[in-house]
Amino acid sequence: LRCALPGSCASGAAMELPGDQEASSTSSTVSNPQFSSNCEESVVASFGGGLTVYVAFLCVGVGCGWFPVDALINLILNEPAFGPEWFGTIMLIIGVIGICQSAAFFVYRVVRRGGPLSVRAEQWRVLAVCLMTTAVLFVLSAFWSVGSPRFPVLVVGTVISVLLVGCTYLSIFPFVAAHYGGWLLGAP
């Protein structure tokens, strides 16, 4: 994919995205009313090139951890077994874990010695967060009702999900922005 940066159409500057392929037969002129100039945008013609971008975007989204948190909130709001006190309990868990994780990350950054992790190590971390998010979703979908009325699987799932969200915000999004030029975070 190739897209022009906003405001750079007049100068002809363009940002190359990973998986960029030329598609000579699918070029079109797009008018951008905000900058009142014409910009040329190449579209990936092959199925594999476009699919790669969407799969990469999906993996970053899965890595957010918000899928299971959203699923937990929807479950609590829509399942009659839970009352309004469960929503407060889950929100309290989300707040406490988020604050504790942020404080722990701050301490880690202050006392940490040595250079940054290698790109390969960072990629493994992204994979681990994606796999953990998927595992939490599967466990919650199969065992959410275990231990009623205390629902311990829900509480543990909430803690793990919020930790995954924090890991994504504090380490994975900066990694993606630094090593992939931000193209994945800015993909529409």
MODELLER restraints for C-alpha pairs under 7 A, 6 or more apart:
rsr = mdl.restraints
at = mdl.atoms
rsr.add(forms.Gaussian(group=physical.xy_distance, feature=features.Distance(at['CA:1:A'], at['CA:16:A']), mean=6.90, stdev=0.5))
rsr.add(forms.Gaussian(group=physical.xy_distance, feature=features.Distance(at['CA:1:A'], at['CA:17:A']), mean=5.68, stdev=0.5))
rsr.add(forms.Gaussian(group=physical.xy_distance, feature=features.Distance(at['CA:1:A'], at['CA:19:A']), mean=6.94, stdev=0.5))
rsr.add(forms.Gaussian(group=physical.xy_distance, feature=features.Distance(at['CA:1:A'], at['CA:20:A']), mean=4.76, stdev=0.5))
rsr.add(forms.Gaussian(group=physical.xy_distance, feature=features.Distance(at['CA:1:A'], at['CA:21:A']), mean=6.49, stdev=0.5))
rsr.add(forms.Gaussian(group=physical.xy_distance, feature=features.Distance(at['CA:1:A'], at['CA:42:A']), mean=6.13, stdev=0.5))
rsr.add(forms.Gaussian(group=physical.xy_distance, feature=features.Distance(at['CA:1:A'], at['CA:43:A']), mean=5.86, stdev=0.5))
rsr.add(forms.Gaussian(group=physical.xy_distance, feature=features.Distance(at['CA:1:A'], at['CA:44:A']), mean=5.74, stdev=0.5))
rsr.add(forms.Gaussian(group=physical.xy_distance, feature=features.Distance(at['CA:2:A'], at['CA:14:A']), mean=6.91, stdev=0.5))
rsr.add(forms.Gaussian(group=physical.xy_distance, feature=features.Distance(at['CA:2:A'], at['CA:15:A']), mean=6.17, stdev=0.5))
rsr.add(forms.Gaussian(group=physical.xy_distance, feature=features.Distance(at['CA:2:A'], at['CA:16:A']), mean=5.19, stdev=0.5))
rsr.add(forms.Gaussian(group=physical.xy_distance, feature=features.Distance(at['CA:2:A'], at['CA:17:A']), mean=6.05, stdev=0.5))
rsr.add(forms.Gaussian(group=physical.xy_distance, feature=features.Distance(at['CA:2:A'], at['CA:20:A']), mean=6.62, stdev=0.5))
rsr.add(forms.Gaussian(group=physical.xy_distance, feature=features.Distance(at['CA:2:A'], at['CA:41:A']), mean=6.24, stdev=0.5))
rsr.add(forms.Gaussian(group=physical.xy_distance, feature=features.Distance(at['CA:2:A'], at['CA:42:A']), mean=5.54, stdev=0.5))
rsr.add(forms.Gaussian(group=physical.xy_distance, feature=features.Distance(at['CA:3:A'], at['CA:14:A']), mean=5.97, stdev=0.5))
rsr.add(forms.Gaussian(group=physical.xy_distance, feature=features.Distance(at['CA:3:A'], at['CA:15:A']), mean=5.89, stdev=0.5))
rsr.add(forms.Gaussian(group=physical.xy_distance, feature=features.Distance(at['CA:3:A'], at['CA:41:A']), mean=5.55, stdev=0.5))
rsr.add(forms.Gaussian(group=physical.xy_distance, feature=features.Distance(at['CA:4:A'], at['CA:13:A']), mean=6.50, stdev=0.5))
rsr.add(forms.Gaussian(group=physical.xy_distance, feature=features.Distance(at['CA:4:A'], at['CA:14:A']), mean=4.38, stdev=0.5))
rsr.add(forms.Gaussian(group=physical.xy_distance, feature=features.Distance(at['CA:4:A'], at['CA:15:A']), mean=5.99, stdev=0.5))
rsr.add(forms.Gaussian(group=physical.xy_distance, feature=features.Distance(at['CA:4:A'], at['CA:39:A']), mean=6.88, stdev=0.5))
rsr.add(forms.Gaussian(group=physical.xy_distance, feature=features.Distance(at['CA:5:A'], at['CA:14:A']), mean=6.01, stdev=0.5))
rsr.add(forms.Gaussian(group=physical.xy_distance, feature=features.Distance(at['CA:5:A'], at['CA:15:A']), mean=6.56, stdev=0.5))
rsr.add(forms.Gaussian(group=physical.xy_distance, feature=features.Distance(at['CA:7:A'], at['CA:35:A']), mean=6.24, stdev=0.5))
rsr.add(forms.Gaussian(group=physical.xy_distance, feature=features.Distance(at['CA:9:A'], at['CA:37:A']), mean=6.76, stdev=0.5))
rsr.add(forms.Gaussian(group=physical.xy_distance, feature=features.Distance(at['CA:9:A'], at['CA:39:A']), mean=5.67, stdev=0.5))
rsr.add(forms.Gaussian(group=physical.xy_distance, feature=features.Distance(at['CA:10:A'], at['CA:37:A']), mean=6.97, stdev=0.5))
rsr.add(forms.Gaussian(group=physical.xy_distance, feature=features.Distance(at['CA:17:A'], at['CA:183:A']), mean=6.53, stdev=0.5))
rsr.add(forms.Gaussian(group=physical.xy_distance, feature=features.Distance(at['CA:19:A'], at['CA:49:A']), mean=6.10, stdev=0.5))
rsr.add(forms.Gaussian(group=physical.xy_distance, feature=features.Distance(at['CA:21:A'], at['CA:44:A']), mean=6.22, stdev=0.5))
rsr.add(forms.Gaussian(group=physical.xy_distance, feature=features.Distance(at['CA:23:A'], at['CA:42:A']), mean=6.44, stdev=0.5))
rsr.add(forms.Gaussian(group=physical.xy_distance, feature=features.Distance(at['CA:23:A'], at['CA:43:A']), mean=6.41, stdev=0.5))
rsr.add(forms.Gaussian(group=physical.xy_distance, feature=features.Distance(at['CA:23:A'], at['CA:44:A']), mean=6.04, stdev=0.5))
rsr.add(forms.Gaussian(group=physical.xy_distance, feature=features.Distance(at['CA:23:A'], at['CA:45:A']), mean=5.84, stdev=0.5))
rsr.add(forms.Gaussian(group=physical.xy_distance, feature=features.Distance(at['CA:26:A'], at['CA:42:A']), mean=6.80, stdev=0.5))
rsr.add(forms.Gaussian(group=physical.xy_distance, feature=features.Distance(at['CA:26:A'], at['CA:43:A']), mean=6.19, stdev=0.5))
rsr.add(forms.Gaussian(group=physical.xy_distance, feature=features.Distance(at['CA:27:A'], at['CA:40:A']), mean=6.99, stdev=0.5))
rsr.add(forms.Gaussian(group=physical.xy_distance, feature=features.Distance(at['CA:27:A'], at['CA:41:A']), mean=6.24, stdev=0.5))
rsr.add(forms.Gaussian(group=physical.xy_distance, feature=features.Distance(at['CA:27:A'], at['CA:42:A']), mean=5.07, stdev=0.5))
rsr.add(forms.Gaussian(group=physical.xy_distance, feature=features.Distance(at['CA:27:A'], at['CA:43:A']), mean=6.56, stdev=0.5))
rsr.add(forms.Gaussian(group=physical.xy_distance, feature=features.Distance(at['CA:28:A'], at['CA:40:A']), mean=6.05, stdev=0.5))
rsr.add(forms.Gaussian(group=physical.xy_distance, feature=features.Distance(at['CA:28:A'], at['CA:41:A']), mean=6.21, stdev=0.5))
rsr.add(forms.Gaussian(group=physical.xy_distance, feature=features.Distance(at['CA:29:A'], at['CA:38:A']), mean=6.39, stdev=0.5))
rsr.add(forms.Gaussian(group=physical.xy_distance, feature=features.Distance(at['CA:29:A'], at['CA:39:A']), mean=5.90, stdev=0.5))
rsr.add(forms.Gaussian(group=physical.xy_distance, feature=features.Distance(at['CA:29:A'], at['CA:40:A']), mean=4.78, stdev=0.5))
rsr.add(forms.Gaussian(group=physical.xy_distance, feature=features.Distance(at['CA:29:A'], at['CA:41:A']), mean=6.65, stdev=0.5))
rsr.add(forms.Gaussian(group=physical.xy_distance, feature=features.Distance(at['CA:30:A'], at['CA:38:A']), mean=5.79, stdev=0.5))
rsr.add(forms.Gaussian(group=physical.xy_distance, feature=features.Distance(at['CA:30:A'], at['CA:39:A']), mean=5.38, stdev=0.5))
rsr.add(forms.Gaussian(group=physical.xy_distance, feature=features.Distance(at['CA:30:A'], at['CA:40:A']), mean=6.03, stdev=0.5))
rsr.add(forms.Gaussian(group=physical.xy_distance, feature=features.Distance(at['CA:30:A'], at['CA:41:A']), mean=6.90, stdev=0.5))
rsr.add(forms.Gaussian(group=physical.xy_distance, feature=features.Distance(at['CA:31:A'], at['CA:37:A']), mean=6.20, stdev=0.5))
rsr.add(forms.Gaussian(group=physical.xy_distance, feature=features.Distance(at['CA:31:A'], at['CA:38:A']), mean=4.69, stdev=0.5))
rsr.add(forms.Gaussian(group=physical.xy_distance, feature=features.Distance(at['CA:31:A'], at['CA:39:A']), mean=6.29, stdev=0.5))
rsr.add(forms.Gaussian(group=physical.xy_distance, feature=features.Distance(at['CA:32:A'], at['CA:38:A']), mean=6.32, stdev=0.5))
rsr.add(forms.Gaussian(group=physical.xy_distance, feature=features.Distance(at['CA:44:A'], at['CA:50:A']), mean=5.95, stdev=0.5))
rsr.add(forms.Gaussian(group=physical.xy_distance, feature=features.Distance(at['CA:57:A'], at['CA:184:A']), mean=6.12, stdev=0.5))
rsr.add(forms.Gaussian(group=physical.xy_distance, feature=features.Distance(at['CA:59:A'], at['CA:130:A']), mean=6.62, stdev=0.5))
rsr.add(forms.Gaussian(group=physical.xy_distance, feature=features.Distance(at['CA:62:A'], at['CA:130:A']), mean=5.67, stdev=0.5))
rsr.add(forms.Gaussian(group=physical.xy_distance, feature=features.Distance(at['CA:62:A'], at['CA:133:A']), mean=6.60, stdev=0.5))
rsr.add(forms.Gaussian(group=physical.xy_distance, feature=features.Distance(at['CA:63:A'], at['CA:126:A']), mean=6.82, stdev=0.5))
rsr.add(forms.Gaussian(group=physical.xy_distance, feature=features.Distance(at['CA:63:A'], at['CA:129:A']), mean=5.39, stdev=0.5))
rsr.add(forms.Gaussian(group=physical.xy_distance, feature=features.Distance(at['CA:63:A'], at['CA:130:A']), mean=4.44, stdev=0.5))
rsr.add(forms.Gaussian(group=physical.xy_distance, feature=features.Distance(at['CA:63:A'], at['CA:133:A']), mean=6.55, stdev=0.5))
rsr.add(forms.Gaussian(group=physical.xy_distance, feature=features.Distance(at['CA:63:A'], at['CA:168:A']), mean=6.46, stdev=0.5))
rsr.add(forms.Gaussian(group=physical.xy_distance, feature=features.Distance(at['CA:64:A'], at['CA:164:A']), mean=6.68, stdev=0.5))
rsr.add(forms.Gaussian(group=physical.xy_distance, feature=features.Distance(at['CA:64:A'], at['CA:165:A']), mean=5.13, stdev=0.5))
rsr.add(forms.Gaussian(group=physical.xy_distance, feature=features.Distance(at['CA:64:A'], at['CA:168:A']), mean=5.40, stdev=0.5))
rsr.add(forms.Gaussian(group=physical.xy_distance, feature=features.Distance(at['CA:65:A'], at['CA:133:A']), mean=5.60, stdev=0.5))
rsr.add(forms.Gaussian(group=physical.xy_distance, feature=features.Distance(at['CA:65:A'], at['CA:161:A']), mean=5.46, stdev=0.5))
rsr.add(forms.Gaussian(group=physical.xy_distance, feature=features.Distance(at['CA:65:A'], at['CA:162:A']), mean=6.91, stdev=0.5))
rsr.add(forms.Gaussian(group=physical.xy_distance, feature=features.Distance(at['CA:65:A'], at['CA:164:A']), mean=5.05, stdev=0.5))
rsr.add(forms.Gaussian(group=physical.xy_distance, feature=features.Distance(at['CA:65:A'], at['CA:165:A']), mean=4.63, stdev=0.5))
rsr.add(forms.Gaussian(group=physical.xy_distance, feature=features.Distance(at['CA:66:A'], at['CA:165:A']), mean=6.21, stdev=0.5))
rsr.add(forms.Gaussian(group=physical.xy_distance, feature=features.Distance(at['CA:68:A'], at['CA:133:A']), mean=6.98, stdev=0.5))
rsr.add(forms.Gaussian(group=physical.xy_distance, feature=features.Distance(at['CA:68:A'], at['CA:136:A']), mean=6.80, stdev=0.5))
rsr.add(forms.Gaussian(group=physical.xy_distance, feature=features.Distance(at['CA:68:A'], at['CA:137:A']), mean=5.61, stdev=0.5))
rsr.add(forms.Gaussian(group=physical.xy_distance, feature=features.Distance(at['CA:68:A'], at['CA:161:A']), mean=6.12, stdev=0.5))
rsr.add(forms.Gaussian(group=physical.xy_distance, feature=features.Distance(at['CA:69:A'], at['CA:158:A']), mean=6.49, stdev=0.5))
rsr.add(forms.Gaussian(group=physical.xy_distance, feature=features.Distance(at['CA:69:A'], at['CA:161:A']), mean=5.94, stdev=0.5))
rsr.add(forms.Gaussian(group=physical.xy_distance, feature=features.Distance(at['CA:76:A'], at['CA:82:A']), mean=5.77, stdev=0.5))
rsr.add(forms.Gaussian(group=physical.xy_distance, feature=features.Distance(at['CA:76:A'], at['CA:86:A']), mean=6.80, stdev=0.5))
rsr.add(forms.Gaussian(group=physical.xy_distance, feature=features.Distance(at['CA:76:A'], at['CA:87:A']), mean=6.41, stdev=0.5))
rsr.add(forms.Gaussian(group=physical.xy_distance, feature=features.Distance(at['CA:93:A'], at['CA:159:A']), mean=6.87, stdev=0.5))
rsr.add(forms.Gaussian(group=physical.xy_distance, feature=features.Distance(at['CA:94:A'], at['CA:162:A']), mean=6.06, stdev=0.5))
rsr.add(forms.Gaussian(group=physical.xy_distance, feature=features.Distance(at['CA:97:A'], at['CA:159:A']), mean=6.78, stdev=0.5))
rsr.add(forms.Gaussian(group=physical.xy_distance, feature=features.Distance(at['CA:97:A'], at['CA:162:A']), mean=6.72, stdev=0.5))
rsr.add(forms.Gaussian(group=physical.xy_distance, feature=features.Distance(at['CA:98:A'], at['CA:162:A']), mean=6.61, stdev=0.5))
rsr.add(forms.Gaussian(group=physical.xy_distance, feature=features.Distance(at['CA:98:A'], at['CA:166:A']), mean=6.67, stdev=0.5))
rsr.add(forms.Gaussian(group=physical.xy_distance, feature=features.Distance(at['CA:101:A'], at['CA:166:A']), mean=6.92, stdev=0.5))
rsr.add(forms.Gaussian(group=physical.xy_distance, feature=features.Distance(at['CA:126:A'], at['CA:172:A']), mean=6.31, stdev=0.5))
rsr.add(forms.Gaussian(group=physical.xy_distance, feature=features.Distance(at['CA:129:A'], at['CA:164:A']), mean=6.39, stdev=0.5))
rsr.add(forms.Gaussian(group=physical.xy_distance, feature=features.Distance(at['CA:136:A'], at['CA:157:A']), mean=6.33, stdev=0.5))
rsr.add(forms.Gaussian(group=physical.xy_distance, feature=features.Distance(at['CA:140:A'], at['CA:154:A']), mean=6.94, stdev=0.5))
rsr.add(forms.Gaussian(group=physical.xy_distance, feature=features.Distance(at['CA:140:A'], at['CA:157:A']), mean=6.86, stdev=0.5))
rsr.add(forms.Gaussian(group=physical.xy_distance, feature=features.Distance(at['CA:143:A'], at['CA:153:A']), mean=6.79, stdev=0.5))
rsr.add(forms.Gaussian(group=physical.xy_distance, feature=features.Distance(at['CA:144:A'], at['CA:151:A']), mean=6.85, stdev=0.5))
rsr.add(forms.Gaussian(group=physical.xy_distance, feature=features.Distance(at['CA:144:A'], at['CA:153:A']), mean=5.76, stdev=0.5))
rsr.add(forms.Gaussian(group=physical.xy_distance, feature=features.Distance(at['CA:144:A'], at['CA:154:A']), mean=5.79, stdev=0.5))
rsr.add(forms.Gaussian(group=physical.xy_distance, feature=features.Distance(at['CA:145:A'], at['CA:151:A']), mean=6.21, stdev=0.5))
rsr.add(forms.Gaussian(group=physical.xy_distance, feature=features.Distance(at['CA:146:A'], at['CA:153:A']), mean=6.75, stdev=0.5))
rsr.add(forms.Gaussian(group=physical.xy_distance, feature=features.Distance(at['CA:176:A'], at['CA:182:A']), mean=6.39, stdev=0.5))
